Amino acid sequence: METFNIDKIEELLPRYCSGEATIEECRLVEEWIRQSEDNYRIVKQMYAIDQVMGTVRMESKVNTEKALASVSRQMSKAHSHVTWFTWVQRVAAILFIPLLITVAIQNFAPSRTEIAQMIEIKTNPGMTTTVDLPDGSKVYLNSESSLVYPSFFSEDKRSVQLTGEAFFEVQKAPEHRFIVSGPHHTQIEVLGTSFNVEAFERDSFISTTLVEGKVRFAYLKDQEPATVVMKPGQKLVYNTTSSQVKLIGTNGEAETAWKDGKIVFQATPLPEALRMLEKRFNVTFVLSNDRLRGEAFNGSFTNQRLERILEIFKISSNIKWRYLDTRNTTNERTRIEIY
């Protein structure tokens, strides 16, 4: 278990809650959060303070960092035994005063103070949905995926969190960074672009396909921050086990067709083709013949049933398939063997 420097964590928490921490700093804080439930509650309250003070800064020009530092110094001198959780609660109480003044002023003004609420959208197996973000950006969310975003973005950045697969159409706003955070301490930063991200927790890879614009993919390599700048027509595949990155040329059609209800294979290897079918039809494939891993497929499908697609595979590559018995299991996907 990693030993944490409390002074270092105290320094990183405000940056983490405001979305300004680096990937390595995020990793340190997240490791610390997992140490205890109290740590989790501390960060939750710090995040609430950051959201509140973001609004207060615009309305009453309160300097949050100075306020936090002043309160921290005073409490450490007078009460060295005060716990982190108690400290955060007292900071919240003190920072509530300027917020209360702001709310009182706004009772006599046409505008009103809002605190961003975190919204989470999830898709069921085999289903897709479309999400309109507060800045006008559009997100197509694939099967078994989730997107977390605020009810409105801050002045300087637009941050969302993705688990699963999504296609982003980001509104251009160079002065407002757009950041997609994914599993395994990965981030994608864009200005205005269209791109696809596949980032499932269960998989050993994360991929990004850039259709237009420019993105920067950030990740950890040997526990050190690293970045790759992508160009349109490139697909990046990041191996989360080896931390290796591979760039592949593509027109993006096969990777993004799912958002239009299509399945497109372009010299697609059988294991990848089966993964695409698993997401579309909510099934699980068991590939029991390693010889078939080298097979590749071409074709486009829109409304065809799964059985029809598998029969085409069978004709073109001489594969065999059959349903496996799942009578003794509950809430389990249909399993199909490819042999």
TORLO-58414 format. One record per atom (N, C-alpha, C, O): x, y, z; residue in three letters. Coordinates in steps of 0.2 Angstrom, whole numbers, plus 5000, padded with zeros to 4 digits. Each point is the difference from the previous one (the first is absolute). Layout:
# TORLO-58414
XYZALA
...
//
This chain:
# TORLO-58414
500449945000MET
499650065000MET
500450065000MET
500550015004MET
499450044992GLU
500450064999GLU
499950045006GLU
499550015003GLU
501150024999THR
500050055006THR
499950074997THR
500450024996THR
499150025007PHE
499950064997PHE
500250065005PHE
500050005006PHE
500350054990ASN
500250065004ASN
499450055000ASN
499750024995ASN
500049995012ILE
499450035001ILE
500050074997ILE
499650034997ILE
501050015004ASP
500150064998ASP
500050014992ASP
499750044997ASP
500549905000LYS
500050004992LYS
499349994998LYS
499750034995LYS
499949935009ILE
499349994998ILE
499650065001ILE
499650024996ILE
500550025009GLU
499750065002GLU
500150054994GLU
499550044999GLU
501149964998GLU
500250044995GLU
499649984994GLU
499850054996GLU
500149895002LEU
499749974994LEU
499350015000LEU
499750004995LEU
499949995011LEU
499349995000LEU
499750064996LEU
499549994996LEU
500650085006PRO
499750054996PRO
500149994992PRO
499550024997PRO
501149975001ARG
500149994993ARG
499649944997ARG
499850004994ARG
500249945010TYR
499649954998TYR
499350014999TYR
499649984995TYR
500150065010CYS
499250015000CYS
499950054994CYS
499450004998CYS
501050045000SER
499950054995SER
500249984993SER
499950034995SER
500349905005GLY
500249984993GLY
500650024997GLY
500249994994GLY
500350045010GLU
500650034998GLU
500649955001GLU
500650024999GLU
499349935005ALA
500649955002ALA
500249964994ALA
499649994995ALA
501050005005THR
500349954994THR
499849935001THR
499749985005THR
500549984990ILE
499849935001ILE
500349975006ILE
499749965003ILE
500950054998GLU
500449975006GLU
499750035006GLU
499949965005GLU
499950104995GLU
499750035007GLU
499349975001GLU
499949985006GLU
499750014988CYS
499449965001CYS
500149935003CYS
499649985004CYS
500949994993ARG
500149935003ARG
500250005007ARG
499749965004ARG
500750094999LEU
500250005007LEU
499350015004LEU
499949975005LEU
499750084993VAL
499450025004VAL
499549945000VAL
499749985005VAL
500249994989GLU
499649945000GLU
500249945004GLU
499649975003GLU
501050024997GLU
500349955004GLU
499950015008GLU
499849965004GLU
500350114997TRP
499850025007TRP
499349995002TRP
499849985005TRP
499750044990ILE
499350005001ILE
499849935002ILE
499649985004ILE
500749974993ARG
499849935001ARG
500349975006ARG
499849945002ARG
500650105002GLN
500249975006GLN
499550005006GLN
500049965004GLN
499550084995SER
499450005006SER
499450044997SER
500150044996SER
499449955008GLU
499350034998GLU
500150085002GLU
499750044997GLU
500749975009ASP
500150075002ASP
500350044994ASP
499850064999ASP
500749914998ASN
500450044995ASN
499550014994ASN
500050064997ASN
499549895001TYR
499550014995TYR
499650065002TYR
499850044996TYR
499949975010ARG
499650055002ARG
500450075000ARG
499650054998ARG
501049955004ILE
500450065000ILE
500050034992ILE
499950064999ILE
500249894997VAL
500150034993VAL
499350024997VAL
499950054996VAL
499649915006LYS
499350024998LYS
499850075003LYS
499750044996LYS
500549985010GLN
499950065002GLN
500450064997GLN
499850054999GLN
500849935000MET
500550054996MET
499750014994MET
500150064997MET
499749894999TYR
499750014993TYR
499450055001TYR
499950054996TYR
499649945009ALA
499550045001ALA
500250085001ALA
499750044998ALA
500849965006ILE
500350075002ILE
500350034993ILE
499850064999ILE
500549904997ASP
500350034994ASP
499450024995ASP
500150064997ASP
499449905003GLN
499450024996GLN
499750075002GLN
499850044996GLN
500149965011VAL
499750065003VAL
500450064999VAL
499850054998VAL
500849955003MET
500550054999MET
500150024993MET
500250064999MET
499749904996GLY
500050024993GLY
499550054999GLY
500150054996GLY
499349945007THR
499550054999THR
500150065004THR
499950064997THR
500349945009VAL
500250055004VAL
500550054997VAL
500050065001VAL
500549914996ARG
500650044997ARG
499750044995ARG
500250064999ARG
499349924997MET
499750044995MET
499650065003MET
500050054997MET
499749945008GLU
499550045003GLU
500350055005GLU
499850065000GLU
500649925004SER
500350045006SER
500750005000SER
500350035005SER
500149944990LYS
500750014999LYS
500449975007LYS
500550035001LYS
499249925002VAL
500349975006VAL
500649964997VAL
499949964996VAL
500750055007ASN
500649964998ASN
500049945004ASN
500249995006ASN
499649954991THR
499949945003THR
500749975003THR
500049985006THR
500550024990GLU
500649975002GLU
500350045006GLU
500249975005GLU
499750094996LYS
500350045006LYS
499549985006LYS
500350005005LYS
499150004993ALA
499549985006ALA
500249935003ALA
500049995006ALA
500149964989LEU
500249945003LEU
500649995003LEU
500149975005LEU
500450074992ALA
500750005004ALA
500050035006ALA
500349985005ALA
499350084996SER
499950035006SER
499749965006SER
500250005005SER
499249974993VAL
499749965004VAL
500449945003VAL
500149985005VAL
500349994990SER
500449945001SER
500650025005SER
500149965005SER
500250104994ARG
500550025005ARG
499850015007ARG
500349985005ARG
499150064995GLN
499750015007GLN
499849945003GLN
500250005006GLN
499549954991MET
499849945003MET
500649965002MET
500049975006MET
500650034990SER
500549965002SER
500450025006SER
500349975004SER
499750104997LYS
500350035005LYS
499649995007LYS
500349985005LYS
499150034994ALA
499650005006ALA
499849935002ALA
499949985006ALA
500049974989HIS
499749945002HIS
500449954995HIS
499749974995HIS
500850015007SER
500449954996SER
499749935000SER
500249964996SER
499450035009HIS
499649935000HIS
499450004996HIS
499749945000HIS
500150114997VAL
499450004996VAL
500149954994VAL
500550014996VAL
499049955003THR
500049954994THR
499950044994THR
499750055000THR
500549924994TRP
499950024994TRP
499250014998TRP
499850064998TRP
499849905005PHE
499350004998PHE
499750065004PHE
499650044997PHE
500649975009THR
499850065004THR
500250064997THR
499650054999THR
501049954998TRP
500350064997TRP
499650024994TRP
499850064999TRP
500049894997VAL
499650024994VAL
499350035002VAL
499850044996VAL
499949935009GLN
499450025002GLN
500050075002GLN
499650044999GLN
500949985005ARG
500150075002ARG
500150054994ARG
499850055000ARG
500749934996VAL
500150044994VAL
499350014996VAL
499950064998VAL
499749895001ALA
499450004997ALA
499550055003ALA
499750044997ALA
500349965010ALA
499650055004ALA
500350074999ALA
499550045000ALA
501149975000ILE
500350074999ILE
499850034993ILE
499950054999ILE
500349904996LEU
499850034993LEU
499350004999LEU
499850044995LEU
499849945009PHE
499350014999PHE
499750075001PHE
499550024997PHE
500950025007ILE
499850075002ILE
500050044993ILE
499550034999ILE
501149974997PRO
499950044994PRO
499549984995PRO
499750034997PRO
500249905003LEU
499549974996LEU
499350035002LEU
499650014996LEU
500349995011LEU
499350025003LEU
499950084998LEU
499550014998LEU
501050035002ILE
500050074998ILE
499850004992ILE
499650044998ILE
500749924998THR
499950004993THR
499349984999THR
499750034996THR
500049925007VAL
499349984999VAL
499650065002VAL
499550014997VAL
500650025009ALA
499650055002ALA
499950064995ALA
499550034999ALA
501149994998ILE
500150054995ILE
499549984994ILE
499750044997ILE
500449895001GLN
499749984994GLN
499250005001GLN
499649994995GLN
500250015011ASN
499250005001ASN
499750074997ASN
499450004999ASN
501150055000PHE
499750064998PHE
500350014993PHE
499950064997PHE
500449894999ALA
500250014994ALA
499749954995ALA
499849955003ALA
500250064991PRO
499749954995PRO
500349934999PRO
499749954999PRO
501050055002SER
500449944999SER
500049965007SER
499850035005SER
500449914995ARG
500049965006ARG
500649955000ARG
500249984995ARG
500050015011THR
500649965000THR
499849925000THR
499549985003THR
500949994993GLU
499949924999GLU
500649965002GLU
500650034999GLU
499349925004ILE
500549955001ILE
500049944995ILE
499449975000ILE
501150024997ALA
500049944995ALA
499849945003ALA
500349985005ALA
499349984992GLN
499849935003GLN
500349954995GLN
500050014994GLN
500349945008MET
500349954996MET
499449954998MET
499649985003MET
500450014990ILE
499549964997ILE
500449944997ILE
500550004997ILE
499249945004GLU
500249944997GLU
499549964995GLU
499449995002GLU
500850004992ILE
499649974995ILE
500349934999ILE
500649994999ILE
499049965002LYS
500249934999LYS
499649974994LYS
499450014999LYS
500949944997THR
499649964995THR
500049935002THR
500449975003THR
499050004996ASN
499949935001ASN
500349964995ASN
500250024994ASN
500049915007PRO
500349964995PRO
499650004994PRO
499449995000PRO
500950024994GLY
499749994993GLY
499750074998GLY
499750004995GLY
500350055010MET
499750064998MET
500550064999MET
500550005003MET
499350054994THR
500450064999THR
499650065001THR
499350005000THR
501050065002THR
499650065001THR
500450064998THR
500650004999THR
499150065001THR
500350064998THR
500050055006THR
499450015002THR
501150034999VAL
500050045006VAL
500250074997VAL
500550014997VAL
499150045005ASP
500250074998ASP
500350045006ASP
499750005005ASP
500950014994LEU
500450045006LEU
499850075001LEU
499850034995LEU
500450005010PRO
499850075002PRO
500350054995PRO
499750054998PRO
500849934999ASP
500450054995ASP
499749994993ASP
500350034995ASP
499349925004GLY
499749994993GLY
500449944997GLY
499849984994GLY
500749995009SER
500349944997SER
499549945001SER
499650005004SER
500549964991LYS
499649945000LYS
500449945001LYS
500649994997LYS
499149965007VAL
500449945001VAL
499549944999VAL
499450005002VAL
500949954994TYR
499649944998TYR
500349955005TYR
500649985000TYR
499049995004LEU
500249955005LEU
499849934998LEU
499449984999LEU
501149985001ASN
499949934997ASN
499849955006ASN
499950035006ASN
499949914993SER
499849955004SER
500449995006SER
500650015000SER
499149995006GLU
500349995007GLU
500550055001GLU
500649985003GLU
499350084996SER
500550055001SER
499650065005SER
499450005000SER
501150045003SER
499750055004SER
500450064999SER
500650004999SER
499150065002LEU
500350074999LEU
499850045006LEU
499450005001LEU
501150035002VAL
499850045006VAL
500250074998VAL
500650014997VAL
499050045004TYR
500250074998TYR
499650055004TYR
499549985003TYR
500750084998PRO
499650055004PRO
499550034997PRO
499950004993PRO
499650035010SER
499450034997SER
500250074997SER
499650024995SER
501050015006PHE
500350054996PHE
500750005001PHE
500349985006PHE
500150044989PHE
500750005001PHE
500350065003PHE
499750055000PHE
500949955002SER
500450055003SER
500250054995SER
499949994994SER
500450075008GLU
500250054995GLU
500649984996GLU
500050024994GLU
500449945008ASP
500649984997ASP
500149934997ASP
500449994996ASP
499249965006LYS
500049944997LYS
499449965000LYS
499550025004LYS
500449934992ARG
499549965000ARG
500249925001ARG
500349984996ARG
499550005009SER
500349935002SER
499449955001SER
499550015003SER
500649934994VAL
499549955000VAL
500449935002VAL
500650004999VAL
499049955003GLN
500449945002GLN
499649944996GLN
499450005001GLN
501049964996LEU
499749954996LEU
500249935002LEU
500649995001LEU
498949964999THR
500249935001THR
499649974995THR
499450005000THR
501049964995GLY
499649974995GLY
500250034993GLY
500650024999GLY
498949994996GLU
500250024994GLU
499550064998GLU
499450005001GLU
500950054996ALA
499650064998ALA
500350044994ALA
500649994999ALA
499050044997PHE
500250044995PHE
499950075001PHE
499450025002PHE
501150034998PHE
499950075002PHE
500050044994PHE
500450004996PHE
499150055004GLU
500050064995GLU
500150065005GLU
499550025002GLU
501150004998VAL
500150065005VAL
499950074997VAL
500350014995VAL
499450035008GLN
499950074998GLN
500750035001GLN
500350005005GLN
499950044989LYS
500650035001LYS
500050065004LYS
499650055000LYS
500949955005ALA
500150065005ALA
500750005002ALA
500149975006ALA
500450054991PRO
500749995001PRO
500150035007PRO
500549975003PRO
499150085000GLU
500250025007GLU
499749965005GLU
500250015006GLU
499449944992HIS
499849955005HIS
500249934998HIS
499749974996HIS
500850015008ARG
500249934999ARG
499549955001ARG
499550005004ARG
500449954991PHE
499649945001PHE
500449945002PHE
500449984996PHE
499449995010ILE
500449945002ILE
499649945002ILE
499550015003ILE
500749944994VAL
499649935001VAL
500549965004VAL
500549984998VAL
499350015009SER
500449955004SER
499749934999SER
499449995000SER
501049965000GLY
499849934999GLY
500449965005GLY
500450025005GLY
499549914995PRO
500349965005PRO
500750004999PRO
500350024995PRO
500149955010HIS
500749995000HIS
500450064999HIS
500550014997HIS
499250055006HIS
500450065000HIS
500150034993HIS
500550034999HIS
499049964997THR
500150034993THR
499650064999THR
499550015004THR
500750044992GLN
499650064999GLN
500150024992GLN
500549984997GLN
499050045000ILE
500050034994ILE
499850075000ILE
499550025002ILE
500950034995GLU
499950075000GLU
499950024993GLU
500449994996GLU
499150055003VAL
499850024993VAL
499850085000VAL
499950025006VAL
500150014988LEU
499850065000LEU
499350004996LEU
499550035003LEU
500549944991GLY
499350004997GLY
500149944995GLY
500450014995GLY
499349945005THR
500149944996THR
499549955000THR
499550005004THR
500649954992SER
499549945001SER
500549945000SER
500549994997SER
499349975008PHE
500549945002PHE
499649945004PHE
499550025003PHE
500749924996ASN
499749955003ASN
500549975006ASN
500650004999ASN
499149985007VAL
500449985005VAL
499749935002VAL
499450005001VAL
501049955000GLU
499849945003GLU
500449985006GLU
500649995000GLU
499150015006ALA
500450005006ALA
499649965005ALA
499750035005ALA
500249914995PHE
499649965004PHE
500549975006PHE
500649984998PHE
499250025008GLU
500449985006GLU
500249934999GLU
500649985002GLU
499049984995ARG
500249934999ARG
500549984995ARG
500349955000ARG
499850104996ASP
500549984994ASP
500750025002ASP
500150045005ASP
500449934991SER
500750025002SER
500250054995SER
500650014999SER
499050034998PHE
500250054995PHE
499550065000PHE
499449995002PHE
500850064996ILE
499650064999ILE
500250034993ILE
500650014998ILE
498950004998SER
500150034993SER
499750064999SER
499450025003SER
500950024993THR
499750074998THR
500150004992THR
500549994997THR
498950035000THR
500150014992THR
499850074999THR
499450025002THR
501050024994LEU
499950074999LEU
499750004993LEU
500449994995LEU
499050045004VAL
499750024994VAL
500250064997VAL
500350014994VAL
499750045010GLU
500250074998GLU
500250045006GLU
499849995006GLU
500750064993GLY
500250045006GLY
500749985002GLY
500449974996GLY
499750045011LYS
500649985003LYS
499949985007LYS
499650045004LYS
500749914998VAL
499949985007VAL
500749985003VAL
500549984996VAL
499650025011ARG
500649985003ARG
499849955005ARG
499650015004ARG
500749934995PHE
499849945004PHE
500650005006PHE
500649994998PHE
499250015008ALA
500450005006ALA
500049945003ALA
499449975002ALA
501150005001TYR
500049935003TYR
500650005004TYR
500550045000TYR
499649905004LEU
500649995004LEU
500449944997LEU
499749954998LEU
500950075001LYS
500549954997LYS
500649995006LYS
500350055001LYS
499749895001ASP
500549995006ASP
499950055005ASP
500550035003ASP
498949984999GLN
499850055006GLN
500150074998GLN
500050045005GLN
500249984989GLU
500250064998GLU
499550034995GLU
499849964996GLU
500050105005PRO
499550034995PRO
500350004993PRO
500650024999PRO
499049964996ALA
500250004993ALA
499450034996ALA
499449995002ALA
500750034992THR
499550034996THR
500149984992THR
500649994998THR
498950004998VAL
500049994993VAL
499550054997VAL
499450005002VAL
500850044993VAL
499650044996VAL
499849974994VAL
500449984996VAL
498950015003MET
499849964994MET
499750054995MET
499950065001MET
500249914993LYS
499750044994LYS
499449964997LYS
499949945001LYS
499750104995PRO
499449964997PRO
500249944996PRO
500550004997PRO
499149955003GLY
500149944997GLY
500549955004GLY
500349964997GLY
499850055009GLN
500449965004GLN
499649975006GLN
499550035002GLN
500649914999LYS
499749965006LYS
500649985005LYS
500549974998LYS
499450055008LEU
500549995005LEU
499849945004LEU
499450005003LEU
501049954999VAL
499849955004VAL
500550005006VAL
500649994999VAL
499250015007TYR
500450015006TYR
499949935004TYR
499549995002TYR
501149974998ASN
499949945004ASN
500150025008ASN
500650025002ASN
498949975002THR
500050025007THR
500549955004THR
500250025005THR
500049934992THR
500449955004THR
500850024999THR
500450005004THR
499750014989SER
500750014999SER
500250084999SER
500650024999SER
498950025001SER
500050074999SER
500350024993SER
500350055000SER
499649914996GLN
500250014993GLN
499550034996GLN
499449995001GLN
500850064994VAL
499550034996VAL
500249994993VAL
500550004998VAL
498949984998LYS
500149994993LYS
499550044996LYS
499550015001LYS
500850024993LEU
499650044996LEU
499949974993LEU
500449974997LEU
498950035001ILE
499849964994ILE
499650054996ILE
499650045002ILE
500649954991GLY
499650044995GLY
499349984999GLY
499949935000GLY
499650115000THR
499349984999THR
499650054997THR
500150065002THR
499349934995ASN
499650054998ASN
499450015005ASN
499650044999ASN
500449925006GLY
499650015006GLY
499349974999GLY
499650005005GLY
500249974989GLU
499449984999GLU
499849945004GLU
499450005003GLU
501049954997ALA
499949945004ALA
499950025008ALA
499649975003ALA
500850074999GLU
500050025007GLU
499450045002GLU
499850005006GLU
499950044990THR
499550055002THR
499349984997THR
499550035001THR
500549914995ALA
499349994997ALA
499549985005ALA
499450014999ALA
500849975007TRP
499549985005TRP
499550055002TRP
499449995002TRP
500850074998LYS
499650065002LYS
499450014995LYS
499550035002LYS
500649944992ASP
499550014995ASP
499649934999ASP
499649994995ASP
500549975010GLY
499649945000GLY
500349954995GLY
499749954998GLY
500950055000LYS
500349964995LYS
500649965003LYS
500350025005LYS
499949934992ILE
500649965001ILE
500450004994ILE
499849974995ILE
500850055005VAL
500450004994VAL
500749965001VAL
500350025005VAL
499849934991PHE
500749975001PHE
500450024994PHE
499849994994PHE
500850035007GLN
500550014995GLN
500649975001GLN
500550025004GLN
499649924993ALA
500649955002ALA
500050005008ALA
500650005002ALA
498949995001THR
499950005007THR
500249935003THR
499749954998THR
500850045006PRO
500249935003PRO
499449975003PRO
499650045003PRO
500349904997LEU
499449965003LEU
499950025008LEU
499550025002LEU
501149985002PRO
499950025007PRO
499650075001PRO
499650015004PRO
500750044992GLU
499750075000GLU
499350004998GLU
499650035002GLU
500349934992ALA
499350004997ALA
499549975006ALA
499450025000ALA
500849935003LEU
499649975005LEU
499850055006LEU
499550005003LEU
501050044999ARG
499950055005ARG
499550054998ARG
499650025004ARG
500450004990MET
499550054997MET
499349975000MET
499650035002MET
500449904997LEU
499349975000LEU
499849995007LEU
499450005001LEU
501149995003GLU
499849995008GLU
499650065002GLU
499550005003GLU
500850064995LYS
499750065003LYS
499350024996LYS
499650025004LYS
500449964990ARG
499450014996ARG
499449965003ARG
499450025000ARG
500749915001PHE
499549955001PHE
500049985007PHE
499649965002PHE
500850065002ASN
500049995007ASN
500149925001ASN
499649975004ASN
500950004993VAL
500249935001VAL
500750005002VAL
500450045000VAL
499849895001THR
500749995002THR
500349944995THR
499649955000THR
500950074997PHE
500349954995PHE
500649965004PHE
500350035003PHE
499749904995VAL
500549965003VAL
500449984994VAL
499749954996VAL
500950075002LEU
500449984994LEU
500449945002LEU
500650015004LEU
499249934994SER
500449945003SER
500549984995SER
500449955001SER
499650084993ASN
500549984995ASN
500550054998ASN
499850054997ASN
500849955006ASP
500550054999ASP
500250014993ASP
500250064998ASP
499749894997ARG
500150014993ARG
499650064997ARG
500250034995ARG
499249985008LEU
499650054997LEU
500250075002LEU
499750054997LEU
500749965007ARG
500250065003ARG
500350054994ARG
500050065000ARG
500349904995GLY
500350044994GLY
499550024995GLY
500250034995GLY
499249945005GLU
499550024995GLU
499850075001GLU
499950035005GLU
499950004989ALA
499850075000ALA
499450014995ALA
499949964996ALA
499750095006PHE
499350004996PHE
499950074997PHE
500250055003PHE
499549964992ASN
499750064997ASN
499349994999ASN
499749954999ASN
499950115002GLY
499350004999GLY
499750065004GLY
500350025005GLY
499149994994SER
499650055003SER
499349975002SER
499749984995SER
500150035011PHE
499349985002PHE
499650055004PHE
500350045004PHE
499149964995THR
499650055003THR
499449975004THR
500050005006THR
499649964991ASN
499449975003ASN
500049935001ASN
499549975002ASN
501150004996GLN
500049935000GLN
500049975007GLN
500350035004GLN
499449914996ARG
500049965007ARG
500749975001ARG
500449994995ARG
499850005011LEU
500649975002LEU
500249944996LEU
500549984998LEU
498949975002GLU
500149944997GLU
500250004993GLU
500449964997GLU
499350104999ARG
500150014993ARG
500850024999ARG
500349974996ARG
499950075009ILE
500750024999ILE
500549945001ILE
500549994997ILE
499349975008LEU
500549945002LEU
499949954994LEU
500549974999LEU
499050034998GLU
499949954994GLU
500550034994GLU
500349964996GLU
499750105003ILE
500550034995ILE
500749995002ILE
500449984996ILE
499850025010PHE
500649995003PHE
500249924998PHE
500549994997PHE
499049975004LYS
500149934999LYS
500149984993LYS
500449964998LYS
499250084997ILE
500149994993ILE
500750024998ILE
500349974996ILE
499950095006SER
500650034997SER
500649985003SER
500550004997SER
499549975009SER
500649985004SER
500049935002SER
500549975004SER
498949994995ASN
500049935002ASN
500050005008ASN
500349955002ASN
499550105002ILE
499949995007ILE
499449975002ILE
499549994996ILE
500549985010LYS
499449975002LYS
499850035007LYS
500450035003LYS
498949974998TRP
499850045006TRP
499449965003TRP
499649974997TRP
500350045010ARG
499449975003ARG
499950035007ARG
500550035003ARG
498949974999TYR
499850035006TYR
500249955006TYR
500049944999TYR
500350095006LEU
500249965006LEU
499450005005LEU
499650055001LEU
500449895003ASP
499550005005ASP
500150055006ASP
500550005003ASP
499050044999THR
500050045005THR
499449995005THR
499850055003THR
499949894997ARG
499449995004ARG
500150015007ARG
499650025004ARG
501149964999ASN
500150005007ASN
500350075002ASN
500250015006ASN
499750044990THR
500350075002THR
499450055000THR
499549994996THR
500650065008THR
499450065000THR
500450064998THR
500650015001THR
499050034995ASN
500250074998ASN
500750004996ASN
500450045001ASN
499749904995GLU
500650004997GLU
499850014992GLU
499549984998GLU
501050044999ARG
500050014992ARG
499949934997ARG
500349955002ARG
499450054992THR
500049954996THR
500749984998THR
500450054997THR
499849895003ARG
500749984998ARG
500049964994ARG
499649964999ARG
500950064996ILE
500049974994ILE
500849984999ILE
500450045000ILE
499649904998GLU
500749974999GLU
500250014992GLU
499649984996GLU
501050045003ILE
500250004993ILE
500649954999ILE
500550015004ILE
499449944992TYR
500549955000TYR
500149984992TYR
500449954999TYR
//
